[in-house]
Amino acid sequence: MEQKIAFSYFYGGESELFSYYRIPKRLITDEYFSRVSTDAKLLYGLMLDRMSLSAKNGWYDKQGRVFIYFTLNEIGAALNCGHDKATKLLLELDSNSGIGLIERVKHGQGHPAVIYVKQFTTRDAPPPYSFAQERTGSDCGKAAPLTAEKPQSRMPKTRSQDCGKTAGIYLNNSNTDKSYLEKSTNPSGEQTIDRGSCKERIRSNIDYEWLALRLNASRMEDVDELVSIMVDTICSSRPTAKIGGEEIPIADVRQRLLSLNASHIEYVLESVGNTTTKIHNIHAYLLAALYRAPTTINHYYMAEVQHDEYDTP
């Protein structure tokens, strides 16, 4: 008879040796999540752990979706950080201002916001493999992340299957006034930025197809209007652009506009929607909102998060 092994007991703190918080591998390896900070990924892992507790407590909404409660105080205690840092981490994960891994919903006066923790992958099938991709190699741009909401399997109409000329589209934001955007020469001999490549670059920056999945048709018309304003400004031959009554060098304005992403666009749409004063020059107003978005978005959403932590009567 095989000898029975005498296993040892757990003593004291040893009982916690095999309790782990798990962070999904895809958050580390997938390029789509590369802009998310390590602390925000850790917070997402803590939220996933809380999901099991919510399920045991029966915390489901009317649609059967599991939710959690995780206040700023609790996040700060878990990650040993203050309210401001906890707020920024929530913003990184939030569906309004960040990557979209959580959704926060107000839950009445005197109660903390409900948090829905979303799956870190989708059911969408990846785009089919193409031998053209193998022929083009790494110099023809990066493939769309497999976790993107909508596979970007189609090639831009302006490109051939051999990739064609694309160097002018992918712009280094630190050199926006140089020759990284394709340029053409008008009859007067002056060089101008190609509007087609500029529009394609902007739509890539703001994850246009992803926005189309999130927003309805009327809101996408607003997005198209913002894109047009950005193209007009970036392709302008004037040495300066007027922002809020101030003349700013066009190179600085181009750099700022070409740094905008989907979160900035949604923020501008939300800010304009909340404006109650009459706007006399909508083009100038929207251009100023776009230009200032990178410097105001964090303060706006931090105020929203801290206000939503406990609704005031």
C-alpha positions as CSV (number, residue, x, y, z in Angstrom):
1,M,0.0,0.0,0.0
2,E,1.3,3.4,-1.0
3,Q,2.5,5.4,2.0
4,K,0.2,8.4,2.8
5,I,1.8,11.8,2.8
6,A,1.4,13.9,5.9
7,F,0.6,17.4,4.7
8,S,1.4,20.3,7.1
9,Y,-1.2,22.8,8.4
10,F,-1.4,26.5,7.7
11,Y,-0.3,28.6,10.6
12,G,-1.1,32.3,11.2
13,G,-0.6,34.4,8.2
14,E,0.3,31.4,6.0
15,S,-3.4,31.0,5.2
16,E,-3.1,34.0,2.9
17,L,-0.1,32.6,1.0
18,F,-2.2,31.5,-2.0
19,S,-4.6,34.4,-2.2
20,Y,-3.9,36.5,-5.3
21,Y,-5.2,39.5,-7.2
22,R,-5.2,38.6,-10.9
23,I,-4.4,41.1,-13.6
24,P,-5.4,39.8,-17.1
25,K,-2.4,39.1,-19.3
26,R,-4.0,41.0,-22.2
27,L,-3.8,44.2,-20.3
28,I,-0.1,43.8,-20.2
29,T,0.6,42.4,-23.7
30,D,-2.1,44.0,-25.9
31,E,-1.1,47.2,-27.6
32,Y,-4.6,48.5,-27.2
33,F,-4.0,48.9,-23.4
34,S,-0.5,50.3,-23.7
35,R,-1.7,53.8,-22.8
36,V,-3.2,52.6,-19.5
37,S,-0.9,53.0,-16.5
38,T,0.3,50.1,-14.4
39,D,-1.6,51.4,-11.3
40,A,-4.8,51.6,-13.3
41,K,-4.3,48.0,-14.5
42,L,-3.8,47.0,-10.8
43,L,-7.0,48.8,-9.8
44,Y,-8.9,46.9,-12.6
45,G,-7.5,43.7,-11.1
46,L,-8.8,44.7,-7.6
47,M,-12.2,45.5,-9.2
48,L,-12.3,42.0,-10.8
49,D,-11.7,40.5,-7.4
50,R,-14.6,42.5,-6.0
51,M,-16.9,41.0,-8.7
52,S,-17.0,37.7,-7.0
53,L,-18.0,39.3,-3.7
54,S,-20.8,41.2,-5.5
55,A,-22.0,38.0,-7.0
56,K,-22.2,36.3,-3.5
57,N,-24.1,39.4,-2.2
58,G,-26.5,39.3,-5.1
59,W,-25.6,42.7,-6.4
60,Y,-27.2,42.6,-9.8
61,D,-29.2,45.2,-11.6
62,K,-32.5,44.6,-13.4
63,Q,-30.7,43.4,-16.5
64,G,-28.7,40.9,-14.5
65,R,-25.4,42.8,-14.7
66,V,-23.1,42.5,-11.8
67,F,-21.9,45.8,-10.2
68,I,-19.5,46.8,-7.4
69,Y,-19.0,49.6,-5.0
70,F,-15.5,51.0,-4.7
71,T,-15.2,54.4,-3.1
72,L,-12.3,56.8,-3.4
73,N,-11.5,56.2,0.2
74,E,-11.4,52.4,-0.4
75,I,-9.3,52.8,-3.5
76,G,-6.9,55.1,-1.7
77,A,-6.5,52.6,1.2
78,A,-6.0,49.7,-1.2
79,L,-3.3,51.4,-3.3
80,N,-1.9,53.6,-0.6
81,C,-2.7,56.8,-2.5
82,G,-4.7,60.0,-2.0
83,H,-8.0,61.1,-3.5
84,D,-6.4,62.8,-6.5
85,K,-4.4,59.8,-7.5
86,A,-7.5,57.5,-7.0
87,T,-9.6,59.8,-9.1
88,K,-7.0,59.8,-12.0
89,L,-6.9,56.0,-12.0
90,L,-10.7,55.9,-12.2
91,L,-10.6,58.3,-15.1
92,E,-8.1,56.1,-17.0
93,L,-10.5,53.1,-16.7
94,D,-13.8,55.0,-17.2
95,S,-16.0,54.7,-20.3
96,N,-16.3,58.5,-20.6
97,S,-12.8,59.7,-20.2
98,G,-10.6,56.7,-20.5
99,I,-10.2,53.2,-22.0
100,G,-13.7,52.1,-21.2
101,L,-13.1,49.1,-18.8
102,I,-15.5,50.5,-16.2
103,E,-18.8,52.5,-16.2
104,R,-19.8,54.6,-13.2
105,V,-23.4,55.3,-12.6
106,K,-25.0,57.6,-10.0
107,H,-27.0,55.7,-7.5
108,G,-29.1,58.3,-5.6
109,Q,-28.4,60.8,-2.9
110,G,-26.1,59.8,-0.1
111,H,-24.9,56.6,-1.9
112,P,-21.6,56.0,-3.7
113,A,-21.6,55.5,-7.5
114,V,-22.3,52.1,-8.8
115,I,-19.4,50.7,-10.9
116,Y,-19.9,48.2,-13.7
117,V,-16.7,46.4,-14.4
118,K,-16.5,45.5,-18.1
119,Q,-14.8,42.6,-19.9
120,F,-11.4,43.3,-21.2
121,T,-12.0,41.6,-24.5
122,T,-14.8,41.5,-27.1
123,R,-16.7,38.9,-29.0
124,D,-15.7,40.4,-32.3
125,A,-13.7,38.1,-34.5
126,P,-10.3,39.4,-35.5
127,P,-9.8,40.5,-39.2
128,P,-9.0,37.6,-41.5
129,Y,-5.3,37.1,-42.2
130,S,-4.1,38.4,-45.5
131,F,-1.0,37.4,-47.3
132,A,-0.7,41.1,-48.3
133,Q,0.0,41.9,-44.7
134,E,2.9,39.5,-44.8
135,R,4.3,41.0,-47.9
136,T,4.1,44.6,-46.6
137,G,6.2,44.0,-43.5
138,S,6.5,46.2,-40.4
139,D,7.1,49.4,-42.5
140,C,3.5,49.5,-43.6
141,G,2.0,50.5,-40.2
142,K,0.8,48.5,-37.3
143,A,-2.3,46.2,-37.4
144,A,-5.4,47.2,-35.5
145,P,-5.4,45.8,-32.0
146,L,-7.4,42.6,-31.7
147,T,-9.3,44.0,-28.8
148,A,-10.6,47.0,-30.7
149,E,-14.4,47.3,-30.7
150,K,-14.5,47.1,-34.5
151,P,-11.9,45.3,-36.6
152,Q,-10.2,47.6,-39.0
153,S,-9.6,45.0,-41.7
154,R,-10.1,47.3,-44.7
155,M,-7.2,49.2,-46.2
156,P,-7.7,53.0,-46.8
157,K,-9.0,53.7,-50.2
158,T,-5.9,55.8,-51.0
159,R,-3.6,52.9,-50.4
160,S,-2.7,50.0,-52.7
161,Q,-2.2,46.5,-51.5
162,D,1.5,47.2,-51.6
163,C,1.0,49.9,-49.0
164,G,1.9,52.8,-51.3
165,K,3.1,56.0,-49.8
166,T,2.0,56.5,-46.2
167,A,4.9,58.1,-44.5
168,G,3.2,61.5,-44.7
169,I,0.2,60.3,-42.7
170,Y,1.9,59.0,-39.5
171,L,3.0,62.2,-37.9
172,N,5.5,62.6,-35.0
173,N,3.6,65.1,-32.8
174,S,6.9,66.7,-31.7
175,N,7.6,67.7,-35.3
176,T,4.2,68.8,-36.6
177,D,5.5,71.8,-38.6
178,K,8.0,69.7,-40.6
179,S,7.4,67.5,-43.6
180,Y,5.7,64.5,-41.9
181,L,2.3,65.4,-43.4
182,E,2.1,65.0,-47.2
183,K,2.4,68.3,-48.9
184,S,1.4,69.5,-52.4
185,T,2.4,72.5,-54.3
186,N,-0.3,75.0,-55.4
187,P,0.0,77.1,-58.7
188,S,1.7,79.9,-56.8
189,G,4.6,77.6,-55.9
190,E,3.7,77.5,-52.2
191,Q,3.6,74.1,-50.4
192,T,0.4,73.2,-48.7
193,I,-0.5,70.2,-46.4
194,D,-2.5,67.5,-48.2
195,R,-6.1,67.6,-46.8
196,G,-6.7,63.9,-47.5
197,S,-3.7,62.7,-45.5
198,C,-4.5,65.2,-42.8
199,K,-8.1,64.0,-42.4
200,E,-7.0,60.4,-42.4
201,R,-4.4,61.1,-39.7
202,I,-6.9,62.9,-37.5
203,R,-9.5,60.1,-37.8
204,S,-6.8,57.6,-36.9
205,N,-5.8,59.7,-33.8
206,I,-9.4,59.9,-32.5
207,D,-10.3,56.2,-33.2
208,Y,-13.1,57.3,-35.5
209,E,-14.5,53.8,-36.1
210,W,-14.5,53.2,-32.3
211,L,-16.4,56.4,-31.8
212,A,-18.9,55.4,-34.5
213,L,-19.7,52.3,-32.4
214,R,-20.3,54.4,-29.2
215,L,-22.2,57.4,-30.6
216,N,-25.4,57.7,-32.6
217,A,-25.6,59.1,-36.1
218,S,-26.4,62.7,-35.0
219,R,-23.4,62.7,-32.7
220,M,-21.2,61.4,-35.4
221,E,-22.2,64.3,-37.5
222,D,-20.9,66.5,-34.7
223,V,-17.7,64.5,-34.8
224,D,-17.4,65.0,-38.5
225,E,-17.8,68.8,-38.0
226,L,-15.0,68.8,-35.4
227,V,-12.8,66.8,-37.8
228,S,-13.5,69.4,-40.6
229,I,-12.5,72.2,-38.3
230,M,-9.3,70.5,-37.3
231,V,-8.4,69.8,-41.0
232,D,-9.2,73.4,-42.0
233,T,-7.0,74.8,-39.2
234,I,-4.1,72.3,-39.7
235,C,-4.0,72.9,-43.5
236,S,-4.2,76.6,-43.2
237,S,-1.4,78.6,-44.8
238,R,-1.8,81.5,-42.3
239,P,1.2,81.9,-39.9
240,T,-1.2,82.0,-36.9
241,A,-4.6,80.8,-35.8
242,K,-7.0,82.8,-33.7
243,I,-7.9,80.9,-30.5
244,G,-10.2,82.7,-28.0
245,G,-9.2,86.1,-29.4
246,E,-5.5,85.3,-29.2
247,E,-3.2,84.8,-32.2
248,I,-1.2,81.6,-31.7
249,P,1.5,80.3,-34.0
250,I,0.0,77.8,-36.4
251,A,2.8,75.2,-35.6
252,D,1.7,75.2,-32.0
253,V,-2.0,74.8,-32.9
254,R,-1.2,72.0,-35.3
255,Q,0.7,70.1,-32.7
256,R,-2.1,70.5,-30.1
257,L,-4.8,69.4,-32.5
258,L,-2.8,66.4,-33.7
259,S,-2.4,65.3,-30.1
260,L,-6.2,64.9,-29.6
261,N,-7.7,61.4,-29.1
262,A,-11.2,60.0,-28.7
263,S,-11.5,61.0,-25.1
264,H,-10.8,64.7,-26.0
265,I,-13.5,64.5,-28.7
266,E,-16.1,63.1,-26.4
267,Y,-15.2,65.7,-23.8
268,V,-15.7,68.5,-26.3
269,L,-19.0,67.1,-27.4
270,E,-20.1,66.8,-23.7
271,S,-18.9,70.3,-22.8
272,V,-20.7,71.9,-25.8
273,G,-23.9,70.0,-25.0
274,N,-23.8,71.3,-21.4
275,T,-23.3,74.9,-22.5
276,T,-26.4,77.1,-21.9
277,T,-25.1,80.4,-23.1
278,K,-25.7,81.5,-26.7
279,I,-22.8,80.9,-29.0
280,H,-22.4,83.6,-31.7
281,N,-19.4,82.1,-33.6
282,I,-19.7,78.3,-33.4
283,H,-16.6,77.7,-35.5
284,A,-14.4,79.8,-33.3
285,Y,-16.0,78.3,-30.1
286,L,-15.4,74.7,-31.2
287,L,-11.8,75.4,-32.4
288,A,-11.0,77.0,-29.0
289,A,-12.7,74.0,-27.2
290,L,-10.6,71.5,-29.2
291,Y,-7.4,73.5,-28.6
292,R,-7.9,73.7,-24.9
293,A,-9.2,70.1,-24.4
294,P,-5.9,68.5,-23.4
295,T,-5.3,71.1,-20.7
296,T,-8.9,71.1,-19.2
297,I,-10.1,67.5,-19.6
298,N,-8.5,66.1,-16.4
299,H,-9.8,68.9,-14.2
300,Y,-13.3,68.5,-15.7
301,Y,-13.6,64.7,-15.1
302,M,-11.8,64.9,-11.7
303,A,-14.5,67.3,-10.6
304,E,-17.2,64.9,-12.0
305,V,-15.8,61.9,-10.2
306,Q,-15.4,63.6,-6.9
307,H,-18.9,65.0,-7.2
308,D,-20.4,61.7,-8.1
309,E,-18.7,59.9,-5.2
310,Y,-21.6,61.0,-3.0
311,D,-24.5,62.9,-4.6
312,T,-25.3,66.0,-2.7
313,P,-28.9,66.8,-1.8
